Amino acid sequence: MAKKELDWGALPFAYVKTDYRYVSRWRDGGWDEGGLVTDHRVSIEEGATALHYGQQCFEGLKAFSRADGSIQLFRPDRNAARMAATARRLIMPEVPEEKFIEACLEVVRANADWVPPHGSGASFYLRPYLIGVGDNLGVRPAPEYRFSVFGCPVGPYFKGGFRPFNFVTSSYDRAAPRGTGAVKVGGNYAASLLPHEEARHQGFADCVYLDPSTHTKIEEAGAANFFAVTRGGEVVTPLSPSILPSITKYSLLEVARERLGLRTVERDILVDRLDELAEAGACGTAAVITPIGGISHGGRLHVFHSETEVGPVTRRLYETLVGIQNGDLEAPSGWIRLAR
């Protein structure tokens, strides 16, 4: 199938209306068969719990073209498991793993001409979401639910390519202790919009959130997980019950251990001990890795490896994971699902 005539190397990370999306409805205790539709608009009841009470969640994953022309999905089973965990937290029906994965595969196959070609630096971003719908008024779980998946060809999340960006610590909390920080609900991201804008107005790419209980420990970096490389060569990530379990983060930790031979540790990262860290970054599906040149805290900018050059361990982690995602390097068992 011929690809769409797009400037693949110049794509932004932005919505593009593609041809097909998948929709399935849960009612009367079960999911219908679901299928592909062409209408990109969503029509729901005015009393839907997703609109009034935030009973909704979403996921993000990517498909990549391989050198041989085939298309692969990166770890869709982990996204399915994370959405199921979120659904349980919000008293929503779980989408079975195979239904979730097959929906993603169907969307990729139907929009194969929108999947960026191998070597373009772009990918096909999939957005599964689950929302409470149906006629409702009171604060209660929805009577019906809609599960859908759409996809768009996207370029890098941050403009400027793979280079360091500076962040600033925020006085806002991303999530409450024992709240919904560990699940992927839209309310967490709505709460992050103002801190993000304030960070940008100060000249930073985004903000770093500290733990909501003591404001002494790093938790997340913008809409992504945080990781760092210590001066002793360990790859460390924060440990907290209010951090979203990033699939990219855990993939990077495995790459660091099994491919690069590095020690990995999940532990508290104190914001007043940034001098123990040689490199730092934000990681997630959208950006894969965004190197952090420096973090401003208490009016002082702490620079890690460099404000202009990516650290050596961060670069090796990025190149290895991207190589696996693009099919150029062998993937660990179970990480890849072929769409065709």
C-alpha positions, 0 to 999 in steps of 0.5 A: 500500500502506498504511503500518504504524501506527507513530509514525514520528517517534519511532522509535529506531535499533533492530531491528524485525522486518519481514515479509521478508528475502532469503537466498542460499547459496553452495556448490560454487563458485556462488550459488543463485538466492536469494529472500525468506523470512519466518523472521528466525532464522538456523540454521547449522552449529555449526562455521561459520567465522563463529562461530569465526574471524570470517569474516563481514562486513556493510553498511549502507544506507538506503531513503527514501520520496519525496514522490510515494510512490516509494521510492529506495535511496541508492548501493547500488552503492557498498555492493556494491563495498565488500562485495566488497572485504571478501570478497576480504580474508577469502577469501569469494566476492564477491556480484555487484553486481546480485545485491546490489542486486536483493536489497536492492530485493526486501527494500524492495519486499516490506516497502514498508509498513514504509518510513517516509513522506516527511517523517517524519525516519525511513528504512528501514535495510538490513543485508546480511551475508555469513557463512562457514557449513557443517561445519568445524573447522580455521582455513580458509575456509568450505566454504559461505557465506550472503548475506542482507539484512534491513531495519528502519524506524529513527529517528536514531542518536543521541537528541536530534536534529541537535545537537552531541555531545562525544567523547573520544580513546581509548587503544585502537586500533580496528584494527591498522596493515595489519589489517582497519580498511579493511573492514567486518568484525564484529571491528572493531566488537566491539573498539570496544564497550569503548572506547565504553562507557568514553567513555559512562561519562565523559559523552561520546557516543563516542570518537575513535580515533587512528592505531594506529602513533603515536597522533598523528592522528585516524582515526575517530569511534566507528563512523563516519568523521571530517570537519572544516572548517578555519578557512580553509573547507576540508572535510578528512578523515583519510587512512589505510589503516586507515580504512573508506571511508565511502560517506557521507563520500565523498558529503559530499566530493562535495557539498562540492565540487560543490554548495557550492563548497568545497575538499576534502582528504584528509590527516593530521589531527593531534590536537594541532592541533585549533585549526586546525579550526572545525567537526567531525563524524562521518559514516556511514550510520546518523547521516548526520552527527553534529556534534561540539561538542568533543573531549577530549584529554589532559584538555582539552576542545577546543570547535569551533564550539559545544557547543550549535549546529551549525556553518554548513558542517556544517548545509549539508552535512547538509541537502543530503545529506539532501535528496538522500537523500529525493528533495527535491534532484536527485541526482548521476548514478548515486546513486539506484536506485528500488525502485518 
